[in-house]
Amino acid sequence: MEKIKMSIKVGFMPTRRNMYGEKAFNPQTARETKEKVEDWLKRKNIDYVNLDFLNEDGLLYHPKDVDAVYKYFVENEVDAVFCPHCNFGAEDAVAKAARKLAKPILLWGPREEMPDAEGYRYRDSQCGLFATTKVLQRMGIPFSYILNTALDDPIFEKLFDNFYAAARVVKYFFNMRIGQISLRPDAFWSVKCNEGELLERYGIDLVPLTLPELKTRYEYTLDMKMDQVQEYAEDIFREMKAIHFPKEKLVNVAGLVITLMDWGREQNLTAAATQCWGPMFDTVGISPCFALSELNGLGFPVICEADIHGAVSAVIAQAAAGGSSPVFLADVTARHPQNDNAELFWHCGVFPKELAREDRPLELNIHYNRKAPVVGSWELKGGDISIVRFDGVQGKYSLLMGQGKGTEGPYNHGTYVWIEFKDWSKWEHRFIYGPYIHHCVGVHERITAVLYEACRYIPGLEADPVEPEKERLETFLRGGIKE
């Protein structure tokens, strides 16, 4: 089945000062700078629109043009704005455009070359950026900034990529539609959420589906799409080293996956959270754990135990990683019996098979306590793993973020990975004192700096980094260190 992709479009809004001379603020130098930056965007395969419609320079320099820029960017569904100052820039026009567009905006200017023989500089981009950022702050407009560097400096690309990913997080956060399948398990008070508050504050829309409605859709899939269902079931069978139940149950898995993918497309859902205990087994004839792992692998996170905040966390993590790696929802379960800084991240069998260790067999099993098929049974690969949890209490929301590395540890049933951190005690206290629970989302990418930057554009969502800490992230975003 085709995987869901996440993308954004950039509005390329280069600027120069609304005055010019033969040397200072030379317009030809500004045009050449704009063309070099645009060539760089093309080499990066960035989806963007420019200002070539506006004037012969393709540069913003007069406030009277702001309405035209706004209209054009809106018509082209721009998600973020990149505003290189090709010389001093137009602080008034840039600020007015940023306020109207209300999108994440990235500022940068090229580092000045040596003055000419007479001591003249042709740009003064850094000077203009000091002016523009003061105006943006006065207007209360959040912005991102790349250190005054040359275009070919590795710092430029590193920080551009970080902003690009952060802007993707912002896009999908504010356009989130979360499917809610049935109700939470009775005992799970920790996954309660405030649906009205999520809608009022962040525009997060919950779309309900009852189990009877799901059963009707599921039976329709089995009746009308059986060829597709059987083909998918055979694909699953071929990938597995062993299955410990009748092969026919894979038809139930395939039917549920196709049903929920169809529902997600129909409702334009970003993710979903579902009832996954006894009533679900009665509805579709299986424990849904492995089906959920397949959906996560396809880029449509469906989170177990009706954890709405877990689904929001999954969208955030997936957008930050750009779909380069599937996300997984884990229970933060137990400390390593021998390694003080390692922790078991586990769940019944919902981690995507795409993340499994290549040196271990893929197996499908009976659920360990529900005694029903179908659950995954594998250990995840190691490497860099970021941990994410969106959560809130008493009207205050925060985003837990940080990263560790997969490490060796004892065998466990279900799906699991041991993750080692620099100081596990920091993480444990952060989970305990909250506002978090035992669920978090993991992804095999380093996205902490991306999430930290994204929070700049999400009012009322506090960035809560653990490792790396805030000070190190700030240094990274200044171009001072590798993350």
Secondary structure per residue as TSV (DSSP state, phi and psi in degrees):
chain	resnum	aa	ss	phi	psi
A	1	M	-	360.0	148.4
A	2	E	-	-73.8	134.2
A	3	K	-	-79.5	148.5
A	4	I	-	-79.1	135.7
A	5	K	-	-109.9	153.4
A	6	M	-	-120.9	130.4
A	7	S	-	-146.0	164.0
A	8	I	-	-138.5	162.8
A	9	K	-	-118.7	136.5
A	10	V	E	-103.9	135.8
A	11	G	E	-90.6	112.3
A	12	F	E	-86.7	109.0
A	13	M	-	-122.9	69.2
A	14	P	-	-69.0	150.4
A	15	T	B	-135.2	151.0
A	16	R	-	-136.3	168.5
A	17	R	-	-76.2	147.4
A	18	N	S	-83.2	48.0
A	19	M	-	-160.5	159.1
A	20	Y	-	-157.4	159.5
A	21	G	-	-147.3	178.9
A	22	E	S	-63.8	-31.8
A	23	K	S	-122.5	-68.1
A	24	A	T	-62.3	131.6
A	25	F	T	56.7	36.8
A	26	N	-	-59.8	122.5
A	27	P	H	-68.1	-31.8
A	28	Q	H	-66.9	-39.6
A	29	T	H	-62.6	-40.2
A	30	A	H	-62.9	-42.9
A	31	R	H	-63.1	-42.4
A	32	E	H	-63.5	-38.8
A	33	T	H	-63.9	-45.6
A	34	K	H	-57.3	-43.7
A	35	E	H	-66.2	-38.0
A	36	K	H	-65.3	-42.4
A	37	V	H	-65.5	-40.7
A	38	E	H	-65.7	-38.4
A	39	D	H	-60.3	-38.9
A	40	W	H	-63.5	-42.8
A	41	L	H	-61.5	-39.4
A	42	K	H	-65.3	-41.1
A	43	R	H	-65.1	-29.2
A	44	K	T	-81.9	-4.5
A	45	N	T	58.8	37.6
A	46	I	-	-77.7	132.5
A	47	D	-	-79.5	113.9
A	48	Y	E	-147.3	163.2
A	49	V	E	-125.6	148.2
A	50	N	-	-113.0	-169.8
A	51	L	S	-107.8	24.5
A	52	D	T	-63.5	-21.0
A	53	F	T	-71.5	-19.9
A	54	L	T	-79.9	-45.8
A	55	N	S	-162.1	177.5
A	56	E	S	-68.7	-20.1
A	57	D	S	-85.1	-26.6
A	58	G	-	68.1	31.1
A	59	L	-	-127.5	144.6
A	60	L	B	-90.2	123.1
A	61	Y	-	-142.9	-3.5
A	62	H	-	-132.6	134.5
A	63	P	G	-58.4	-26.9
A	64	K	G	-63.2	-19.4
A	65	D	G	-89.1	-3.9
A	66	V	H	-61.7	-42.9
A	67	D	H	-61.7	-38.7
A	68	A	H	-66.6	-41.2
A	69	V	H	-63.2	-45.3
A	70	Y	H	-58.5	-49.1
A	71	K	H	-61.3	-43.4
A	72	Y	H	-66.3	-43.8
A	73	F	H	-67.2	-38.0
A	74	V	H	-66.0	-44.3
A	75	E	H	-60.6	-32.4
A	76	N	T	-93.1	8.9
A	77	E	T	54.0	51.5
A	78	V	-	-72.5	137.5
A	79	D	-	-103.1	-19.9
A	80	A	E	-155.2	162.7
A	81	V	E	-126.4	133.0
A	82	F	E	-113.4	119.6
A	83	C	E	-122.8	81.8
A	84	P	E	-73.5	134.4
A	85	H	B	-87.8	102.0
A	86	C	S	-78.1	-17.2
A	87	N	S	-145.5	-141.0
A	88	F	S	-55.7	-35.1
A	89	G	-	88.4	170.1
A	90	A	-	-110.6	92.8
A	91	E	H	-59.6	-38.0
A	92	D	H	-69.1	-46.3
A	93	A	H	-66.7	-42.0
A	94	V	H	-62.9	-44.9
A	95	A	H	-64.7	-42.6
A	96	K	H	-64.0	-41.8
A	97	A	H	-65.6	-42.1
A	98	A	H	-62.4	-40.3
A	99	R	H	-66.3	-42.0
A	100	K	H	-69.2	-41.4
A	101	L	H	-73.5	-36.0
A	102	A	-	52.0	46.2
A	103	K	S	-121.3	157.6
A	104	P	-	-53.7	133.7
A	105	I	E	-129.4	134.0
A	106	L	E	-110.4	127.3
A	107	L	E	-110.1	142.9
A	108	W	E	-164.4	152.8
A	109	G	-	-142.0	146.3
A	110	P	B	-70.0	141.2
A	111	R	-	-64.1	137.0
A	112	E	-	-66.9	138.1
A	113	E	-	-75.8	-179.3
A	114	M	-	-61.1	139.8
A	115	P	-	-58.5	156.9
A	116	D	-	-74.1	-176.2
A	117	A	T	-61.0	-24.9
A	118	E	T	-95.1	4.7
A	119	G	-	86.4	14.5
A	120	Y	-	-88.9	142.3
A	121	R	-	-105.7	147.0
A	122	Y	S	-101.0	-11.9
A	123	R	-	-124.2	-61.6
A	124	D	-	59.5	41.6
A	125	S	H	-62.5	-43.0
A	126	Q	H	-60.8	-41.6
A	127	C	H	-60.0	-44.2
A	128	G	H	-66.3	-34.5
A	129	L	H	-65.2	-34.9
A	130	F	H	-60.6	-37.5
A	131	A	H	-71.2	-48.2
A	132	T	H	-60.0	-45.1
A	133	T	H	-66.7	-31.0
A	134	K	H	-63.9	-42.4
A	135	V	H	-66.6	-41.9
A	136	L	H	-61.2	-40.6
A	137	Q	H	-65.5	-39.9
A	138	R	H	-61.5	-34.5
A	139	M	T	-85.7	-4.1
A	140	G	T	72.0	31.5
A	141	I	-	-99.9	119.4
A	142	P	-	-70.1	148.2
A	143	F	-	-152.0	163.2
A	144	S	E	-117.3	157.8
A	145	Y	E	-143.7	138.2
A	146	I	-	-106.0	132.3
A	147	L	-	-47.2	141.4
A	148	N	S	-60.5	98.1
A	149	T	B	-135.9	168.3
A	150	A	-	-72.6	155.8
A	151	L	T	-61.2	-33.3
A	152	D	T	-92.0	7.7
A	153	D	S	-72.7	132.2
A	154	P	H	-55.7	-27.6
A	155	I	H	-60.9	-39.4
A	156	F	H	-58.9	-51.7
A	157	E	H	-65.3	-40.5
A	158	K	H	-60.5	-44.5
A	159	L	H	-80.1	-29.9
A	160	F	H	-62.4	-46.7
A	161	D	H	-60.7	-38.1
A	162	N	H	-65.3	-43.8
A	163	F	H	-63.7	-44.0
A	164	Y	H	-56.6	-44.9
A	165	A	H	-68.7	-38.7
A	166	A	H	-63.4	-40.4
A	167	A	H	-64.1	-34.2
A	168	R	H	-64.8	-40.6
A	169	V	H	-59.6	-46.1
A	170	V	H	-62.0	-43.8
A	171	K	H	-56.7	-50.8
A	172	Y	H	-77.4	-24.8
A	173	F	H	-65.4	-45.9
A	174	F	T	-86.0	1.1
A	175	N	T	-121.3	31.9
A	176	M	-	-84.9	130.1
A	177	R	E	-124.5	117.8
A	178	I	E	-109.5	121.4
A	179	G	E	-73.0	139.7
A	180	Q	E	-123.0	106.4
A	181	I	E	-95.6	109.9
A	182	S	S	63.1	-152.6
A	183	L	-	-114.4	164.9
A	184	R	-	-69.6	156.3
A	185	P	-	-59.3	143.4
A	186	D	T	-53.9	-41.5
A	187	A	T	-79.0	-10.6
A	188	F	-	-88.6	71.5
A	189	W	G	-66.3	-27.5
A	190	S	G	-66.7	-19.4
A	191	V	G	-97.4	7.3
A	192	K	-	-60.1	145.0
A	193	C	-	-141.4	164.7
A	194	N	-	-100.6	95.5
A	195	E	H	-60.8	-44.0
A	196	G	H	-63.3	-40.9
A	197	E	H	-66.1	-40.1
A	198	L	H	-60.8	-38.9
A	199	L	H	-71.0	-46.3
A	200	E	H	-66.2	-41.3
A	201	R	H	-85.6	-40.9
A	202	Y	H	-122.4	-1.5
A	203	G	-	71.1	18.4
A	204	I	-	-78.9	118.7
A	205	D	E	-105.5	126.8
A	206	L	E	-97.5	132.5
A	207	V	E	-116.4	109.9
A	208	P	E	-81.6	151.4
A	209	L	E	-143.6	118.2
A	210	T	-	-78.1	161.0
A	211	L	H	-64.0	-39.2
A	212	P	H	-59.6	-39.1
A	213	E	H	-64.9	-40.8
A	214	L	H	-61.7	-42.9
A	215	K	H	-61.5	-40.8
A	216	T	H	-61.5	-45.3
A	217	R	H	-64.7	-42.1
A	218	Y	H	-62.3	-45.6
A	219	E	H	-65.9	-35.0
A	220	Y	H	-62.1	-44.1
A	221	T	H	-59.2	-46.7
A	222	L	H	-65.2	-30.9
A	223	D	H	-80.5	-43.5
A	224	M	H	-100.7	-16.0
A	225	K	-	-128.1	32.1
A	226	M	H	-62.2	-35.0
A	227	D	H	-60.7	-45.1
A	228	Q	H	-64.7	-41.1
A	229	V	H	-61.8	-48.0
A	230	Q	H	-66.4	-37.3
A	231	E	H	-63.0	-43.3
A	232	Y	H	-65.5	-42.3
A	233	A	H	-60.3	-39.9
A	234	E	H	-66.8	-37.6
A	235	D	H	-60.4	-43.5
A	236	I	H	-62.0	-46.0
A	237	F	H	-57.8	-43.4
A	238	R	H	-66.1	-27.7
A	239	E	H	-79.3	-19.4
A	240	M	-	-90.2	140.1
A	241	K	S	-73.5	-36.9
A	242	A	E	-156.0	147.5
A	243	I	E	-128.8	139.3
A	244	H	S	-112.5	46.2
A	245	F	S	-166.5	169.9
A	246	P	-	-60.4	134.2
A	247	K	T	-54.9	-29.6
A	248	E	T	-59.7	-23.9
A	249	K	H	-66.1	-18.4
A	250	L	H	-66.6	-23.3
A	251	V	H	-63.9	-40.2
A	252	N	H	-62.2	-42.1
A	253	V	H	-59.9	-52.4
A	254	A	H	-61.5	-40.3
A	255	G	H	-63.3	-40.9
A	256	L	H	-68.5	-42.7
A	257	V	H	-60.7	-48.4
A	258	I	H	-64.4	-39.9
A	259	T	H	-60.1	-46.9
A	260	L	H	-73.5	-33.1
A	261	M	H	-64.3	-42.1
A	262	D	H	-63.1	-44.0
A	263	W	H	-63.0	-42.7
A	264	G	H	-61.0	-43.2
A	265	R	H	-66.7	-42.2
A	266	E	H	-60.2	-39.6
A	267	Q	T	-96.2	3.2
A	268	N	T	54.8	48.1
A	269	L	-	-83.8	147.8
A	270	T	S	-92.4	-31.5
A	271	A	E	-165.3	-179.6
A	272	A	E	-152.1	162.0
A	273	A	E	-130.9	141.5
A	274	T	E	-137.4	149.5
A	275	Q	-	-60.1	137.0
A	276	C	-	-138.2	7.2
A	277	W	S	-93.6	-151.0
A	278	G	H	-47.0	-49.7
A	279	P	H	-57.8	-32.4
A	280	M	H	-67.9	-39.5
A	281	F	H	-60.9	-41.3
A	282	D	H	-65.0	-28.6
A	283	T	H	-78.7	-44.3
A	284	V	H	-120.5	0.5
A	285	G	S	80.1	7.9
A	286	I	S	-145.8	161.2
A	287	S	-	-74.5	129.8
A	288	P	-	-82.2	5.1
A	289	C	H	-53.8	-51.1
A	290	F	H	-67.4	-35.8
A	291	A	H	-60.1	-39.5
A	292	L	H	-66.1	-37.5
A	293	S	H	-63.6	-37.1
A	294	E	H	-65.0	-42.3
A	295	L	H	-63.2	-40.7
A	296	N	H	-61.8	-40.1
A	297	G	H	-65.8	-25.6
A	298	L	T	-86.7	0.8
A	299	G	T	89.1	10.6
A	300	F	-	-118.6	87.8
A	301	P	-	-64.3	123.8
A	302	V	E	-121.0	114.1
A	303	I	E	-98.4	136.7
A	304	C	S	-79.4	170.4
A	305	E	T	58.8	27.5
A	306	A	T	54.0	34.6
A	307	D	-	-86.3	92.2
A	308	I	H	-62.2	-45.1
A	309	H	H	-64.3	-29.9
A	310	G	H	-64.9	-38.9
A	311	A	H	-65.5	-42.0
A	312	V	H	-60.6	-43.4
A	313	S	H	-59.6	-40.1
A	314	A	H	-64.9	-41.3
A	315	V	H	-63.2	-43.8
A	316	I	H	-60.5	-48.8
A	317	A	H	-65.0	-41.6
A	318	Q	H	-66.1	-40.6
A	319	A	H	-66.2	-39.5
A	320	A	H	-63.3	-39.0
A	321	A	H	-82.7	-9.8
A	322	G	T	68.0	22.8
A	323	G	T	74.6	10.6
A	324	S	S	-69.2	-22.1
A	325	S	S	-148.4	140.0
A	326	P	-	-64.5	155.0
A	327	V	E	-96.4	162.6
A	328	F	E	-142.4	141.4
A	329	L	E	-95.0	126.1
A	330	A	E	-123.8	149.1
A	331	D	E	-80.4	131.4
A	332	V	E	-81.1	106.7
A	333	T	E	-109.3	-53.3
A	334	A	E	-159.4	148.5
A	335	R	E	-73.9	148.4
A	336	H	-	-59.8	135.9
A	337	P	S	-66.6	-15.6
A	338	Q	S	-127.3	-25.9
A	339	N	-	-103.8	111.1
A	340	D	T	-63.6	-21.4
A	341	N	T	-108.8	15.9
A	342	A	E	-116.1	148.5
A	343	E	E	-137.0	148.2
A	344	L	E	-87.9	120.6
A	345	F	E	-107.4	116.7
A	346	W	E	-141.7	154.3
A	347	H	E	-157.3	167.6
A	348	C	S	-49.4	-38.8
A	349	G	S	166.5	37.9
A	350	V	-	-109.2	2.9
A	351	F	S	-77.8	135.3
A	352	P	-	-58.0	138.4
A	353	K	G	-65.2	-22.3
A	354	E	G	-61.6	-19.2
A	355	L	G	-98.3	-0.3
A	356	A	B	-68.8	151.3
A	357	R	-	-60.5	135.7
A	358	E	T	-72.8	-21.0
A	359	D	T	-91.4	8.7
A	360	R	S	-121.9	146.1
A	361	P	-	-74.1	147.5
A	362	L	-	-86.6	124.9
A	363	E	E	-131.3	150.1
A	364	L	E	-116.0	135.7
A	365	N	E	-130.2	175.4
A	366	I	E	-79.5	141.8
A	367	H	-	-59.3	136.5
A	368	Y	T	-63.3	-30.4
A	369	N	T	-121.3	-19.6
A	370	R	T	-88.0	-12.8
A	371	K	-	56.8	37.6
A	372	A	-	-133.1	142.7
A	373	P	E	-76.7	151.7
A	374	V	E	-138.5	130.8
A	375	V	E	-127.2	148.6
A	376	G	E	-73.6	156.4
A	377	S	E	-143.7	91.7
A	378	W	E	-163.6	159.0
A	379	E	E	-95.8	140.5
A	380	L	B	-78.3	155.5
A	381	K	-	-66.5	163.7
A	382	G	-	-90.0	-143.6
A	383	G	E	88.6	-170.5
A	384	D	E	-68.3	132.5
A	385	I	E	-135.4	125.4
A	386	S	E	-97.3	145.1
A	387	I	E	-113.6	134.0
A	388	V	E	-137.0	137.2
A	389	R	E	-148.7	116.0
A	390	F	E	-89.1	128.9
A	391	D	E	-161.0	169.6
A	392	G	E	-162.2	161.7
A	393	V	E	-154.1	141.5
A	394	Q	T	52.1	39.8
A	395	G	T	79.7	3.5
A	396	K	E	-111.4	125.6
A	397	Y	E	-114.9	144.3
A	398	S	E	-144.7	163.6
A	399	L	E	-122.2	106.2
A	400	L	E	-72.9	136.3
A	401	M	E	-152.3	151.0
A	402	G	E	164.9	-178.5
A	403	Q	E	-148.8	153.9
A	404	G	E	-142.6	-162.4
A	405	K	E	-133.6	139.9
A	406	G	E	-61.5	141.9
A	407	T	E	-140.8	174.8
A	408	E	-	-78.6	149.4
A	409	G	-	-169.2	174.1
A	410	P	-	-62.7	153.5
A	411	Y	-	-63.2	143.3
A	412	N	-	-134.7	151.4
A	413	H	S	-71.1	170.5
A	414	G	S	71.7	-150.5
A	415	T	E	-113.1	139.2
A	416	Y	E	-161.8	163.9
A	417	V	E	-154.3	139.0
A	418	W	E	-90.8	129.8
A	419	I	E	-120.5	131.3
A	420	E	E	-102.3	136.8
A	421	F	-	-119.7	165.9
A	422	K	S	-66.2	-39.5
A	423	D	-	-148.5	94.7
A	424	W	H	-61.1	-29.7
A	425	S	H	-59.2	-33.7
A	426	K	H	-61.8	-44.1
A	427	W	H	-66.0	-46.0
A	428	E	H	-60.9	-43.6
A	429	H	H	-67.1	-34.5
A	430	R	H	-66.4	-41.8
A	431	F	H	-64.6	-40.7
A	432	I	H	-67.8	-47.4
A	433	Y	H	-87.7	-4.7
A	434	G	S	71.6	-168.2
A	435	P	S	-94.2	54.0
A	436	Y	-	-108.2	167.6
A	437	I	-	-121.2	-164.0
A	438	H	S	-83.3	2.3
A	439	H	E	-100.5	139.8
A	440	C	E	-150.6	165.1
A	441	V	E	-106.7	137.6
A	442	G	E	-116.4	152.9
A	443	V	E	-150.9	141.2
A	444	H	S	-82.8	62.4
A	445	E	S	-151.8	158.8
A	446	R	-	-95.2	100.4
A	447	I	-	-121.9	8.6
A	448	T	H	-61.3	-45.3
A	449	A	H	-65.5	-33.2
A	450	V	H	-62.8	-48.9
A	451	L	H	-64.8	-40.0
A	452	Y	H	-60.6	-42.3
A	453	E	H	-69.6	-39.1
A	454	A	H	-61.2	-36.3
A	455	C	G	-62.2	-21.4
A	456	R	G	-57.7	-29.5
A	457	Y	G	-105.5	7.7
A	458	I	S	-119.0	94.3
A	459	P	T	-58.7	136.3
A	460	G	T	82.2	3.5
A	461	L	E	-111.4	111.3
A	462	E	E	-84.9	127.5
A	463	A	E	-71.3	129.9
A	464	D	E	-128.2	73.5
A	465	P	E	-78.5	143.5
A	466	V	-	-107.5	-64.9
A	467	E	S	-136.9	118.3
A	468	P	S	-70.2	155.0
A	469	E	-	-76.8	168.8
A	470	K	H	-54.5	-43.8
A	471	E	H	-62.8	-39.1
A	472	R	H	-70.1	-37.8
A	473	L	H	-64.1	-41.6
A	474	E	H	-61.7	-39.5
A	475	T	H	-65.5	-41.6
A	476	F	H	-59.6	-44.8
A	477	L	H	-71.5	-15.0
A	478	R	T	-85.3	-3.6
A	479	G	T	84.4	14.8
A	480	G	-	-82.3	-32.1
A	481	I	S	-143.5	161.5
A	482	K	-	-76.6	137.1
A	483	E	-	-59.2	360.0
